[in-house]
């Protein structure tokens, strides 16, 4: 989907998400409501447990969830920004109003924001690419000037000009196919389509095969008009849509790249960026299908195998030859604050926790990712808070973070 704001057209989507979360709280309120399958309770307690669960399920409301989602998506709120802080403060206040003990815990993460994102076709002609997503008349938020350029988080800065090679999905098997066809990517800029694996793995494999830069795009066959109706008429990505996302090497270790294995507190001991094993090493950028079409239409070399052919109305070629591009990325890397909201509903056994979690920062407005989950958790928190006000207390402390 587009990374712009999508409001709920059917409010039942929201309440369905809430129900999914609430049913996951079996460790808090009990097991499934069916008396023939309910376990973990003495027979004398089953009827009371069923009534409690019925009361819990009756509280979540689609209107509440939609209202929360509209607030969460009222402005772009990328991680490390003041807008992200405002979202965190609002979430903290909501959980406090539900009766939770809620606070914001601030960490300091090594995060970039883009200063310059440039892509140009330099051969066989000069043409500026890296075109932004096009506004859509029925979506006023797609016109919002606060939306920044699309980029891949944790790409290094860099500037290179080189011929292009198309590598399909950029998997290890795809590189074997290229090698068997006599095509090598060393010293080239490679073009890969999203799918068949995490984008960070694509970036690492590109580096290991000695490519100079990586360009990623969403092919219409995988996420576009070949797959189905595009936004706003359907869920698939329009030709100008761009998939943002991180390329950090999560397979090396999770979290802040400069503080492996420890929390990224302001006082934590940090690696030098050059020593951080999870940071990618070559410039990587996402583009839309219409820009990818310009590059592919000019690409020479052998025609690709049938399973490499995407959904653009041109014959795809391996390259190199024909198409050469210039990539320039200037990333502003800094220690930036990350705002974690930790909300606790204390139980009788305060040393045992049931934990629900989701992130609240977003590439743009974040209605689907992550707002839908955050709105569901908010409704779950509100429902649990109402149960507490009616006299119930959980056995285990519930932590929503």
JOMOJO-V345908 format. One line per field, one symbol per residue. ss: DSSP state (H for helix, E for strand, L for the rest). psi: psi as a letter, one per 40 degrees, with the letter a starting at -180 (. if undefined). burial: I if it has 24 or more other C-alpha atoms within 12 Angstrom, else O. Layout:
# JOMOJO-V345908
ss: ???
psi: ???
burial: ???
This chain:
# JOMOJO-V345908
ss: LLLLLLLLLLLHHHHHHHHHHHHLLHHHHLLLLLLLLLLLLLHHHHHHHHHHHHHHHHHLLHHHHHHHHHHHLLLLLLLLLHHHHHHHHHHHHHHHHLLLEEEEEEEEEEEEEEEEEEEEEEELLLEELLLLLLLELLEHHHHLLLLLLLLEELLLLEEEEEEEEELLLLLHHHHHHHHHLLLLLLLLEEEEELLLLLHHHHHHHHHHLLLLEEEEELLHHHHLLLLLLELLLLLELLLLLLLLEELLLLLLLLLLLLLLLLLLLLLLLLLLHHHLLLLLLLEEEEELHHHHHHHHHLLLLLELLHHHLLLLLLLLELEEEEEEEEEEEEEEEEEEEEEEEEEEELLLEEEEEEEELLLLLLLLLLHHHHHHHHHHHHHHHHHHHHHHHLLLLLLEEEEEL
psi: iifihhihdhdedddddddddddefdedeaaiehdeehieiideeddddddddddddedihdddddddddddfeiigiheiddddddddddddddddeeihiihhhihihhiihdhhhhhhdieihhhafiihhihdegddeeheehiihihheiiiihihiiihhfbefiddddddddeeehieheihihiiiieihddddddddddefidihhiihhdddgaeddahiheeaeihideihhiiieigeediiahdegheiifideihiiiddeheehieihhiiiidddddddddehaaiiiideehaeifihiidaihchiihhhhhhghihihhhhhhhhhhadgeehihhhiiieiidbdfddhedddddddddddddddddddeeihidihhhh.
burial: IIIIIIIIOOOOIIIIIIIOIIIOIIIIIIIIIOOOOOOOOOOOOIOOIIOIIIOIIOIIIIOIIIIIIIIIIIIIIIIIIOIIIIIIIIIIOIIIOIIIIIIIOIIIIIIIIIOOIIIIIIIOOOOOIIIIIIOOOOOOIIOOOOIIIIIIIIIIIIIIIIIIIIIIIIIOOIIOIIOOOOIIIIIIIIIIIIIOOOIIIIIIIIIOIOIIIIIIIIIIIIIIIOOOOIIIOOOIIIIIIIIIIIIIIIOOOOIIIIIIOOOIIOOOOIOOIOOIIIIIIIIIIIIIIIIIIIIIIIIIIOIIOOOIIIIIOOIIIIIIIIIIIIIIIIIOOOIIIIIIIIIIIIIOOOOOIIIIIIIIIIIIIIIIIIIIIIIIIIIIIIIIIIIIOOOIIIOIIIIII
